[in-house]
């Protein structure tokens, strides 16, 4: 047997095993289409979001001899193994997560063998993109500065973001998180950030803006779902103040000196100016306006004035040079400017130390008397101090320092060339307090700067402070709480208040006074602050237990402060309980208690808390109970009737006398007693019905009876008003009356109805009330078509209409001896004769009114049914 290796393509290796006895052909893969999911992985692609464990492909091949084949899969050494194959089925499974952004293709070797021959193919699997990457900002977060005068609509920044995905998932768009409330707008495609049209930045309103930018990709599929990825970042926009204030010089006035040994190029003096726009100051450029005579120059950047020629060419001893300080814009254009004067003096050699001068010559002690708390920035004009160095040039340049307690004062200028008037300014007014420092001692030190000798000199400054009334008296507490018993005699001390004024002299003297609605019973000692009661005052907690008023502490000039005083009058148990009467009469209905009440005039608990007790009861002590808190007296629970009481007492009389005690809970405790006579009765139904029972039960409580009567009357009035209103409205809606009668012409006959009053008892005398119809034309008669059984000759021609429950009233049965009321028929509608008008008198008017009212009510009843 011999192995033969045949090479076809660079990436295809075929191993064929030849046998002398019999030929053996190698197995091979099916070469399916690129979009097939089985075969030899030719041009196979796989999405990067495919879950691990997914079966992604099935190797498929065959052996010419029909032998069973098995499959294999391996990677190059050092490569990550993403797939695993089942040798039998050829199923390939993803075992590692794919990431196209890191690796967009995977090279893998697949094999098929029949046990003798093995075929290996190298294939490339392409990793397809999914939308799994967020856009990433390239230049955010960032901080930018924008001038507040930047035009509306102008671009101020370009946001850049990149999405590593491909296709729509790799495209990015830009948005603002709060576009409506923002001063800015962003181009959705380019990311250019602009100031919104119609909007302007304002340094005074907001110095900084935080703009939140959102970038989104174009969306795409990932894990089977369409979604959009986004990122957020913040751009900080600092608003730069606009240039609208001119520069100003610092440390003026300026004095410079030229020494006789100075050489061209020597520094004479340096002026300093700053842009008035402190938010975003521009650089300052210096130049001469006039007075330099061409012999001095100035550094336009530093402000340093220098000598251009030798001192011997200077034709004047003093030069007054106008120096201009101009602010320079970012476009290198000069804008606003300020001008000051620099005085340059030509002096000789420096061979003297600095010396302090007063008004009368050299002086090393300066004193000043002044009031405390001068305004900050005020110049101490009483100090006339001049410092001078007789040398010239650099030898006459020295520094000034003020050494002393705190930073209350400041000396200017700090750097002097040759000579200067020393100005002492107030920096901390509050610290210059007479109560803390009655005098201040400072040393003014002058030290040369550029000389080897470093000459120096000092001067003492002593400031004597005078007191002012700058403090108001202050109480030790904002409020004072005092308690005093109610039996305290007049003139008793209540509380002592204290206020302190740290000022000196009469300004520190404090006088006290009190005022307020609660101060009438009290006085205060003006100097000591002791509050006491009026000599005639009598405190009574029952009348008033709380007082509050104000105490005022005032100095000689009227500066004052207030504190509030709260006085509580302590209640003493000085009132015993009291009944309204020492002898009380009560009526008790079995099952209902009676109540007695005593009143204690003390103001506070427990002095006014009353307990009740039955001390004695006659004729039997064991029949009543009393509620110790409320004073309710009731029968024992087993007593249900008068008979039980009579069995206990063996008497018919159910009248009891009780001695009831009312005791308070104060210390010491007071008590009082009262005799209560109780008549016991049973609840009976009076002739008046429930009303009579109610009146009996409440005969000892007339207010309850009056309240009930008022309630009944009010309810009756309300119901009457409601019924009248409803009747009026119904009559107003239906004002049409249908005829309920037919008119026949025949001799008139008088008809009467008899009514029995349902509002009077049978034994009450009744008056006869007869209303007769006016006699009319004999040819016109009225026939009653409503059913009334007290009319015997009524002919009914149609069914009667429904009748109201009470109108007309039903006819009563005849009772012998009873007086009848008779009234003419009022249910008829009289139709007049066409050719003759009946004569109407007052009685006829009444009858017609009754007829009309009755017909209206019948008609309304019919319509409602």
C-alpha positions in Angstrom: 0.0 0.0 0.0 1.3 3.4 -1.0 0.2 6.9 0.0 0.1 9.4 -2.8 -0.3 13.2 -2.2 -1.9 15.1 -5.0 -2.0 19.0 -4.9 -4.8 20.8 -6.8 -5.2 24.4 -5.4 -3.1 26.3 -2.8 -5.9 26.1 -0.2 -7.1 22.6 -1.2 -5.3 19.4 -0.1 -6.5 16.0 -1.1 -5.2 12.9 0.3 -5.7 9.8 -1.8 -4.8 6.4 -0.6 -4.1 3.9 -3.3 -4.2 0.2 -2.8 -2.5 -2.3 -5.0 -5.3 -4.8 -4.5 -8.3 -2.4 -5.0 -8.7 1.4 -5.9 -10.0 3.7 -3.1 -11.5 7.2 -3.9 -11.4 10.1 -1.4 -14.6 11.5 0.1 -15.7 15.0 -0.9 -18.0 17.8 0.2 -21.1 18.9 -1.6 -20.5 22.2 -3.3 -23.8 23.9 -2.6 -24.8 27.5 -3.3 -23.5 30.4 -1.2 -26.8 30.9 0.6 -27.3 27.2 1.5 -26.9 26.1 5.1 -25.3 22.8 4.3 -22.3 21.8 2.2 -18.7 23.0 2.5 -19.2 26.5 4.0 -18.5 28.1 0.7 -19.1 31.9 0.9 -20.9 31.4 4.2 -21.6 34.6 6.3 -22.9 34.9 9.8 -24.3 37.8 11.8 -22.3 39.0 14.7 -25.3 39.0 17.0 -25.9 35.2 16.6 -26.3 33.7 20.1 -23.6 31.3 21.4 -24.9 27.7 21.1 -26.7 28.3 17.9 -26.4 25.6 15.2 -25.2 27.7 12.2 -24.4 25.2 9.5 -24.2 21.5 8.6 -21.2 20.0 6.8 -22.4 17.7 4.1 -20.4 15.3 1.9 -20.2 11.8 0.7 -17.8 8.9 -0.1 -17.8 7.4 -3.7 -17.6 3.9 -2.2 -20.5 4.6 0.1 -18.4 4.5 3.2 -19.6 6.3 6.3 -17.9 9.7 6.6 -17.0 11.8 9.6 -16.4 15.6 9.7 -13.8 17.7 11.4 -13.0 21.4 12.0 -9.9 23.1 13.3 -8.3 26.6 13.4 -4.9 27.9 12.8 -2.6 27.8 15.8 -3.1 30.9 18.0 -6.5 31.7 16.5 -9.6 31.9 18.6 -11.9 28.9 18.1 -15.4 30.1 17.4 -17.0 26.9 16.1 -17.4 23.3 17.0 -18.5 20.4 14.7 -20.3 17.2 15.4 -18.2 14.5 13.6 -21.2 12.3 12.8 -23.9 14.8 11.8 -21.6 17.6 10.6 -23.6 20.2 12.6 -21.5 23.3 13.3 -22.3 25.2 16.5 -21.2 28.7 17.5 -19.2 28.5 20.8 -17.7 32.0 21.1 -19.3 35.4 20.7 -18.6 37.2 17.4 -17.7 40.8 17.1 -17.4 42.3 13.6 -15.8 45.4 14.9 -12.9 43.3 16.2 -12.8 40.6 13.5 -14.9 40.7 10.3 -14.0 37.2 9.0 -12.9 33.9 10.5 -10.7 31.4 8.7 -11.4 27.8 9.5 -10.2 24.4 8.2 -12.9 21.7 7.6 -12.3 18.1 6.8 -14.1 15.0 5.7 -12.8 11.4 6.0 -14.0 7.9 5.3 -11.5 6.4 7.7 -8.9 5.9 5.0 -8.7 9.1 3.0 -9.1 12.6 4.5 -9.9 15.8 2.6 -9.2 19.2 4.2 -10.5 22.5 2.8 -9.8 26.0 4.1 -12.8 28.3 4.1 -13.5 31.9 5.2 -16.6 32.8 7.1 -17.7 36.4 6.8 -19.0 38.1 10.0 -21.9 40.3 9.1 -22.6 43.5 11.1 -25.5 44.1 13.5 -26.5 47.4 15.2 -24.7 46.7 18.4 -22.4 49.7 18.8 -23.3 53.0 20.2 -22.1 56.2 18.5 -19.0 57.6 20.3 -18.3 61.3 20.6 -14.8 62.3 19.4 -14.6 65.8 20.9 -17.1 65.7 23.8 -17.3 66.4 26.7 -15.6 69.8 26.1 -15.5 73.4 27.4 -15.7 76.3 25.0 -15.7 80.1 25.5 -18.2 82.2 23.6 -18.4 86.0 23.6 -21.8 87.3 24.8 -22.0 89.5 21.7 -21.8 86.6 19.3 -24.4 87.0 16.6 -27.6 85.0 16.6 -27.4 82.0 14.3 -23.6 81.9 14.3 -21.9 78.5 14.8 -19.9 78.1 17.9 -18.8 74.4 17.9 -18.9 71.2 15.7 -19.8 68.0 17.4 -18.2 64.9 16.0 -19.3 61.3 16.7 -18.4 57.9 15.1 -20.4 54.7 15.0 -18.3 51.6 14.2 -21.3 49.8 12.8 -21.8 49.7 9.0 -24.8 50.7 6.9 -27.6 52.6 8.6 -26.3 51.6 12.0 -23.1 53.4 11.3 -24.7 56.7 10.3 -25.0 59.3 13.1 -27.4 62.3 13.7 -27.2 65.0 16.4 -29.9 66.3 18.7 -30.2 68.5 21.8 -31.8 67.0 24.9 -33.9 70.1 25.6 -34.2 72.0 22.3 -37.2 74.1 23.3 -35.7 75.7 26.3 -32.2 75.9 25.0 -30.5 79.0 23.5 -28.8 76.7 21.1 -29.6 74.6 18.0 -27.7 71.8 16.4 -27.6 70.7 12.8 -28.9 67.1 12.7 -26.5 65.9 10.1 -23.3 68.0 10.5 -23.4 68.4 14.3 -22.7 72.1 14.0 -23.9 73.9 17.2 -25.3 77.4 16.7 -26.9 80.1 18.7 -30.6 79.9 18.0 -32.0 82.5 15.7 -33.4 85.4 17.7 -31.5 84.4 20.8 -28.5 86.1 22.4 -26.1 85.1 25.2 -26.1 87.3 28.2 -23.2 87.2 30.6 -25.2 89.0 33.3 -28.0 86.3 33.2 -25.9 83.2 32.9 -22.1 82.9 32.8 -22.2 79.2 31.9 -24.5 77.0 29.9 -24.5 73.2 29.9 -25.7 71.8 26.6 -26.5 68.1 26.5 -26.0 66.6 23.0 -27.5 63.3 22.0 -26.1 61.4 19.0 -28.1 58.6 17.5 -27.3 56.0 14.8 -29.6 55.3 11.9 -31.0 52.2 13.5 -30.7 48.6 12.6 -31.3 45.0 13.5 -29.7 43.4 16.5 -30.7 40.2 18.1 -33.8 40.1 15.9 -35.1 43.5 16.8 -34.9 46.9 15.2 -33.5 49.5 17.5 -31.6 52.8 17.6 -28.5 53.3 19.6 -27.6 56.6 21.2 -25.0 58.4 23.4 -25.1 61.5 25.4 -22.4 64.1 26.3 -22.3 67.6 27.7 -20.7 70.7 26.2 -19.9 73.4 28.7 -20.3 76.9 27.1 -18.7 79.7 29.1 -20.1 83.1 28.2 -17.3 85.7 27.9 -18.2 89.2 29.1 -18.4 91.9 26.3 -15.9 94.7 26.1 -17.8 97.8 27.2 -15.7 99.4 29.9 -12.4 101.3 29.4 -9.2 100.3 31.1 -8.3 101.9 34.4 -4.9 102.6 36.0 -3.9 101.0 39.3 -2.0 102.8 42.0 -2.2 106.4 40.7 -0.7 109.0 40.9 2.5 107.9 39.2 6.0 109.4 40.0 9.1 108.3 38.2 12.7 109.5 38.5 15.8 109.7 36.3 19.1 109.6 38.0 22.2 111.3 36.9 23.9 107.9 36.5 21.1 106.4 34.5 21.9 105.0 31.1 19.7 104.8 28.0 17.3 102.0 28.4 17.0 102.3 32.2 13.6 101.5 33.6 12.0 104.7 35.0 8.5 103.6 36.0 6.0 101.0 35.2 2.3 101.9 34.9 -0.3 99.2 35.4 -3.8 99.2 33.9 -6.6 96.6 33.7 -9.5 96.2 31.4 -12.7 97.4 33.0 -14.5 94.3 31.7 -13.5 91.9 34.5 -15.5 89.0 33.1 -13.3 88.7 30.0 -10.6 91.3 30.1 -8.8 92.2 26.9 -5.0 92.7 26.9 -4.0 96.3 27.4 -1.6 98.2 25.2 0.3 101.3 26.5 1.4 104.4 24.5 2.3 108.1 25.1 -0.2 110.8 24.2 2.0 113.7 24.9 4.8 115.1 27.2 7.5 112.5 26.5 9.6 114.9 24.2 11.0 111.8 22.4 13.4 111.0 25.3 11.2 108.4 26.9 9.7 105.2 25.6 7.1 102.8 26.9 6.7 99.1 26.4 3.2 98.7 24.9 2.8 95.4 26.6 4.2 95.8 30.1 3.7 99.6 30.6 7.4 100.0 31.5 8.6 103.6 30.8 12.3 103.7 30.0 14.9 106.3 29.2 16.0 106.6 25.6 18.9 109.1 25.9 21.6 109.9 28.4 20.5 112.1 31.3 22.7 115.0 30.0 20.3 115.4 27.0 17.3 115.9 29.2 16.3 119.6 28.9 13.7 119.6 31.7 13.8 118.5 35.4 10.1 117.4 35.5 8.3 115.6 32.7 4.5 115.3 32.8 3.8 112.5 30.4 0.2 111.5 29.3 0.1 107.7 29.1 -2.8 106.0 27.3 -3.9 102.4 28.1 -5.9 100.9 25.3 -7.6 97.5 25.3 -6.8 95.4 22.3 -9.4 93.1 20.7 -8.7 89.6 19.5 -8.4 91.1 16.0 -5.5 93.2 17.3 -7.5 96.4 17.1 -7.4 99.1 19.7 -10.7 99.7 21.4 -11.6 101.8 24.4 -8.8 103.5 26.4 -8.0 105.4 29.6 -5.4 108.2 30.2 -3.3 109.1 33.2 -0.3 111.3 34.0 3.1 110.1 34.9 5.4 112.6 36.6 9.1 111.9 36.0 11.7 113.9 37.8 15.4 114.0 37.0 17.4 113.5 40.2 21.0 113.0 41.2 22.7 110.0 42.8 21.1 107.9 45.5 23.0 108.3 48.8 20.3 108.7 51.4 17.9 106.3 53.1 14.1 106.8 52.8 12.9 109.4 55.2 9.4 110.2 56.6 8.3 113.8 56.8 5.5 115.5 58.6 4.2 118.9 58.2 7.1 120.3 60.1 9.9 118.2 58.7 11.3 114.8 59.4 9.2 112.8 61.8 9.0 109.2 63.0 5.9 109.4 65.1 2.4 110.2 63.8 -0.7 110.3 66.0 -4.3 110.6 65.1 -7.5 110.6 67.2 -10.6 109.5 65.4 -14.0 107.9 66.0 -14.4 104.2 65.7 -15.8 102.5 62.6 -14.9 104.9 59.9 -16.2 104.1 56.5 -14.2 101.5 54.5 -12.1 103.1 51.9 -11.9 106.4 53.9 -8.5 108.2 53.8 -7.1 109.1 57.2 -6.6 112.7 56.3 -5.3 113.7 59.7 -2.1 111.8 58.9 0.2 114.1 56.8 2.9 111.6 55.9 5.4 112.1 53.1 8.2 109.6 52.4 11.3 110.7 50.4 14.5 109.2 49.2 16.9 112.0 48.2 18.7 109.6 45.9 17.8 109.3 42.2 17.0 106.5 39.9 16.9 103.0 41.1 18.5 104.0 44.4 15.4 106.0 45.3 13.0 103.1 44.7 11.6 101.5 47.8 8.6 99.6 49.1 6.2 100.7 51.8 4.6 98.3 54.2 2.2 98.9 57.1 2.8 96.5 60.0 0.2 96.2 62.7 -2.8 94.3 64.2 -5.1 92.7 61.6 -5.8 94.2 58.2 -7.7 97.3 59.4 -5.5 99.8 57.5 -3.6 99.8 54.2 -0.8 102.1 53.0 -0.6 103.3 49.4 1.4 103.4 47.3 3.2 100.2 48.0 6.1 101.0 45.7 7.6 104.5 45.7 10.2 106.1 43.5 12.0 109.0 45.2 9.0 110.6 47.0 5.3 110.0 47.6 2.5 111.2 49.8 1.6 108.2 52.0 -2.1 107.6 52.1 -3.6 105.4 54.9 -6.9 103.8 53.9 -9.4 102.0 56.0 -9.9 98.4 54.9 -11.9 96.8 57.8 -14.2 99.3 59.5 -15.9 96.7 61.7 -12.5 95.7 63.3 -11.8 99.3 64.4 -14.0 98.9 67.4 -13.5 101.0 70.6 -14.9 98.2 72.7 -12.0 95.9 71.4 -9.1 98.4 70.8 -9.0 101.8 72.4 -5.8 102.6 70.5 -4.0 101.0 67.5 -0.2 101.1 66.9 1.3 100.5 63.5 4.8 100.7 62.0 5.2 102.2 58.6 8.3 100.6 57.0 10.1 101.9 54.0 12.8 99.5 52.5 14.9 100.2 49.4 14.5 97.6 46.7 17.4 97.6 44.3 20.3 99.0 46.3 23.0 96.8 47.9 22.7 98.7 51.2 18.9 98.1 51.4 18.5 101.3 53.4 15.3 101.4 55.4 13.4 103.6 57.9 10.3 103.3 60.1 7.7 105.6 61.5 5.2 104.8 64.3 1.5 105.5 63.7 -0.6 105.6 66.8 -4.4 105.9 66.3 -6.6 106.7 69.3 -10.1 105.6 68.9 -13.1 107.5 70.3 -16.2 105.7 71.3 -19.5 106.2 69.5 -22.9 105.0 70.4 -22.7 102.1 67.9 -24.3 99.5 70.1 -27.9 99.0 71.3 -28.5 97.4 74.6 -28.9 93.7 74.3 -30.9 91.4 76.5 -29.5 88.2 77.9 -32.5 86.4 76.4 -35.1 87.2 73.7 -37.9 86.3 76.1 -38.4 85.7 79.9 -40.8 83.3 81.5 -42.0 83.9 85.0 -44.4 82.3 87.4 -46.1 83.8 90.4 -48.7 82.4 92.8 -52.1 84.1 92.6 -52.1 84.9 96.3 -48.9 87.0 96.0 -49.2 90.4 97.7 -48.8 93.7 95.7 -45.2 94.7 95.1 -44.0 91.1 94.7 -41.0 90.5 92.5 -41.8 88.6 89.3 -38.6 88.4 87.3 -35.4 90.3 86.7 -34.3 91.1 83.2 -30.8 92.1 82.2 -29.5 94.0 79.1 -25.9 95.2 78.5 -24.7 98.1 76.3 -21.0 97.8 75.7 -20.7 101.5 74.8 -18.9 103.7 77.3 -20.1 106.7 79.3 -23.8 107.6 79.3 -24.2 105.6 76.1 -23.6 102.4 78.1 -26.3 103.3 80.7 -29.4 101.2 80.3 -32.9 102.2 81.3 -35.8 99.7 81.4 -39.5 100.1 80.7 -42.4 97.9 80.0 -45.4 98.3 77.8 -48.1 96.2 76.2 -51.7 95.2 76.9 -50.6 92.8 79.7 -48.3 95.3 81.5 -51.0 97.1 83.5 -50.5 95.1 86.7 -46.7 95.3 86.6 -43.9 97.8 87.1 -40.2 97.7 86.4 -37.3 99.3 88.2 -35.7 101.5 85.5 -32.1 100.8 86.5 -32.1 97.3 87.9 -34.6 95.6 85.5 -36.6 94.0 88.3 -40.2 93.5 87.3 -42.7 93.5 90.2 -46.5 93.7 90.7 -48.3 97.0 91.3 -48.8 97.7 95.0 -52.6 97.5 94.5 -52.5 94.5 92.1 -54.4 91.4 93.1 -53.6 88.4 90.9 -56.4 85.9 90.4 -55.8 82.9 88.1 -59.5 82.5 87.8 -59.9 85.9 86.3 -56.7 85.8 84.1 -53.8 83.4 84.3 -51.6 84.5 81.4 -49.9 87.9 80.9 -47.4 88.9 78.3 -45.8 92.2 77.6 -42.6 93.7 76.2 -39.7 95.1 78.2 -37.6 97.7 76.5 -33.9 98.5 77.2 -32.9 101.9 76.0 -29.6 103.9 76.1 -29.2 107.7 76.3 -29.7 108.3 72.6 -32.7 106.1 72.2 -31.2 103.0 70.8 -33.1 100.1 72.2 -33.9 96.4 72.0 -36.9 94.5 73.1 -37.6 91.2 74.9 -40.9 89.6 75.6 -42.0 88.6 79.1 -44.5 85.8 79.7 -46.0 85.7 83.2 -48.1 82.8 84.4 -50.3 83.2 87.5 -50.2 79.9 89.3 -53.6 78.7 90.4 -54.2 77.8 94.0 -57.1 75.8 95.3 -58.9 78.6 96.8 -62.5 77.9 95.7 -64.7 75.0 96.9 -67.1 73.4 94.5 -70.6 75.0 94.6 -74.0 73.8 93.6 -76.6 76.1 92.2 -78.8 75.5 95.2 -78.2 73.5 98.4 -81.6 71.9 98.0 -82.4 70.4 94.6 -85.5 68.7 93.4 -85.4 66.1 90.6 -87.9 63.8 89.1 -86.5 60.4 87.9 -88.2 58.2 85.4 -87.1 54.6 85.9 -84.5 53.8 83.3 -83.4 57.4 82.9 -80.7 59.1 85.1 -80.9 62.6 86.6 -77.9 64.8 86.7 -76.6 67.3 89.2 -73.7 69.6 88.6 -71.4 71.7 90.8 -69.0 74.3 89.6 -65.5 75.0 90.9 -64.2 78.5 90.0 -60.5 77.5 90.2 -58.7 78.0 86.9 -56.6 74.9 86.5 -56.7 71.2 86.9 -56.8 69.4 89.3 -58.2 72.3 91.4 -61.3 72.5 89.3 -61.8 68.8 88.7 -64.9 67.6 90.7 -65.7 64.2 92.1 -69.3 63.4 93.1 -70.3 60.9 95.9 -73.6 60.0 97.7 -73.0 60.5 101.3 -76.5 59.5 102.5 -79.8 58.4 101.1 -83.1 58.1 102.9 -85.1 55.9 103.3 -82.6 53.4 101.8 -78.9 53.8 101.0 -78.6 50.9 98.6 -80.8 52.0 95.7 -78.8 54.7 93.9 -75.5 54.9 92.1 -73.7 58.2 91.1 -71.1 58.7 88.3 -68.2 60.3 90.1 -67.1 62.3 87.1 -70.4 63.5 85.5 -72.7 63.6 88.6 -75.4 61.4 86.9 -77.6 59.7 89.5 -79.3 56.5 88.4 -81.0 53.6 90.0 -79.3 50.3 90.6 -79.4 48.1 87.5 -81.7 45.5 89.1 -84.5 48.1 89.8 -86.8 48.0 86.8 -90.1 49.2 88.2 -91.8 51.0 91.1 -92.9 47.7 92.5 -89.3 46.7 93.2 -88.7 50.0 95.0 -91.8 49.5 97.1 -90.8 46.0 98.0 -87.5 47.3 99.2 -88.8 50.2 101.2 -92.2 48.7 102.2 -93.6 52.1 101.4 -95.9 53.4 98.8 -94.1 56.8 98.7 -91.3 56.8 96.1 -89.6 60.0 97.2 -85.9 60.0 98.3 -83.6 62.5 99.9 -79.9 62.2 99.0 -77.0 64.1 100.5 -74.5 64.5 97.6 -71.0 65.6 98.1 -68.9 67.5 95.4 -65.1 67.4 96.2 -62.3 68.9 94.1 -58.9 67.3 93.6 -56.7 70.2 94.7 -54.4 70.4 97.6 -55.8 71.0 100.0 -59.1 69.6 98.8 -62.4 71.4 99.3 -65.9 69.9 99.3 -69.5 70.9 99.6 -72.8 69.0 99.9 -76.3 69.5 98.7 -79.6 67.8 99.5 -81.2 66.3 96.4 -84.9 65.3 96.6 -85.8 62.7 93.9 -89.3 61.7 93.0 -89.3 58.4 91.2 -91.9 57.6 88.6 -92.5 55.2 85.8 -92.6 56.2 82.1 -96.4 56.3 81.2 -98.1 57.2 78.0 -99.9 60.4 78.7 -103.2 61.5 77.2 -101.2 63.7 74.9 -99.5 60.6 73.4 -95.7 60.6 72.8 -95.6 64.4 73.1 -97.0 64.2 76.6 -94.4 61.6 77.5 -91.7 63.7 76.1 -92.8 66.7 78.0 -92.9 64.7 81.2 -89.5 63.3 80.7 -88.0 66.7 80.0 -90.0 68.9 82.3 -86.8 69.7 84.1 -85.1 70.7 80.9 -87.2 73.5 79.4 -84.6 74.4 76.8 -84.9 71.0 75.2 -88.7 71.4 75.0 -88.4 74.8 73.5 -85.9 73.5 70.9 -88.2 70.7 69.9 -91.2 73.1 69.4 -89.1 75.5 67.3 -88.0 72.5 65.2 -91.5 71.3 64.6 -92.7 74.9 63.7 -89.7 75.3 61.3 -90.4 72.0 59.6 -94.1 72.8 59.2 -93.2 76.2 57.6 -90.7 74.6 55.2 -93.1 71.9 54.1 -95.9 74.5 53.6 -93.6 76.7 51.5 -92.5 73.7 49.3 -96.1 72.5 48.7 -97.3 76.0 47.9 -94.4 76.6 45.5 -95.0 73.2 43.7 -98.7 74.0 43.4 -98.0 77.4 42.0 -95.6 76.1 39.4 -97.9 73.3 38.3 -100.8 75.7 38.0 -98.6 78.1 36.0 -97.7 75.3 33.5 -101.2 74.1 33.1 -103.6 77.0 33.1 -106.2 75.4 30.8 -109.5 74.0 32.3 -111.4 71.4 30.3 -115.2 71.3 30.8 -116.4 68.5 33.1 -120.1 69.3 32.6 -122.7 69.3 29.9 -125.2 72.1 29.9 -128.9 71.4 29.4 -131.7 73.8 29.3 -134.4 73.0 31.6 -136.1 74.6 34.6 -133.5 75.4 37.2 -133.4 73.4 40.3 -131.4 74.2 43.4 -128.9 71.5 44.4 -127.0 71.2 47.6 -123.9 69.3 48.8 -123.5 68.4 52.4 -120.0 68.2 53.8 -118.9 66.9 57.1 -115.9 68.7 58.5 -113.0 66.3 59.0 -111.2 68.9 61.0 -113.5 69.0 64.0 -114.6 66.3 66.5 -118.2 65.2 66.5 -118.8 66.9 69.8 -117.7 70.3 68.6 -120.6 72.7 67.5 -120.6 73.4 63.8 -122.1 76.3 62.1 -124.1 75.9 59.0 -122.4 77.2 55.9 -124.6 77.2 52.9 -123.6 78.8 49.6 -126.4 78.9 47.0 -126.0 79.5 43.3 -127.5 82.7 41.8 -130.8 82.0 40.2 -130.3 82.2 36.5 -132.5 81.9 33.5 -135.0 79.0 33.9 -134.0 77.7 30.6 -130.4 77.0 31.7 -129.8 74.2 34.1 -126.6 72.5 35.2 -126.4 68.7 35.4 -123.6 67.2 37.5 -121.7 64.6 35.6 -119.2 63.9 38.4 -120.2 61.2 40.7 -121.4 62.6 44.0 -123.6 60.3 46.0 -125.3 63.1 47.8 -127.1 64.2 44.6 -129.9 61.9 43.8 -130.9 63.1 40.4 -127.5 63.2 38.7 -127.5 61.7 35.2 -124.1 60.3 34.1 -123.5 60.5 30.4 -119.8 59.4 30.3 -117.4 57.7 32.7 -116.4 60.0 35.5 -112.9 61.5 35.4 -110.4 60.5 38.1 -111.0 62.4 41.3 -108.4 64.0 43.6 -107.9 62.2 46.9 -109.4 65.1 48.8 -111.2 67.2 46.2 -114.1 67.1 46.4 -114.4 65.5 49.8 -116.4 62.2 50.1 -120.0 62.7 51.4 -120.4 61.5 54.9 -123.2 59.1 55.9 -126.1 60.7 57.5 -126.1 60.8 61.3 -129.4 61.7 62.9 -129.2 64.9 64.9 -126.0 66.0 63.2 -126.0 69.4 61.6 -125.2 69.4 58.0 -123.3 71.9 55.9 -124.9 72.5 52.6 -123.3 74.1 49.6 -124.4 74.6 46.1 -122.9 72.3 43.4 -119.5 73.7 42.7 -118.2 71.1 40.2 -120.2 72.5 37.3 -119.1 74.8 34.5 -121.9 77.2 33.8 -122.4 77.9 30.1 -124.4 81.2 29.6 -127.3 81.5 27.3 -126.2 82.8 23.9 -128.7 85.5 23.8 -129.0 86.4 27.5 -126.3 87.3 29.9 -127.0 86.3 33.5 -126.8 88.9 36.2 -123.8 88.4 38.4 -123.8 89.6 42.0 -121.2 89.0 44.8 -122.5 85.6 45.8 -122.4 84.4 42.2 -118.7 85.6 41.9 -117.8 83.5 45.0 -119.5 80.4 43.5 -117.8 80.8 40.2 -114.4 81.2 42.0 -115.0 78.0 43.9 -116.1 76.2 40.7 -113.0 77.3 38.8 -110.6 76.3 41.6 -112.2 72.9 42.0 -112.2 72.3 38.2 -108.5 73.3 38.0 -107.5 70.8 40.7 -109.5 68.0 39.1 -107.9 68.8 35.7 -104.4 68.8 37.2 -105.1 65.4 38.9 -106.4 64.0 35.6 -103.2 65.1 33.8 -101.0 63.6 36.4 -102.7 60.3 36.2 
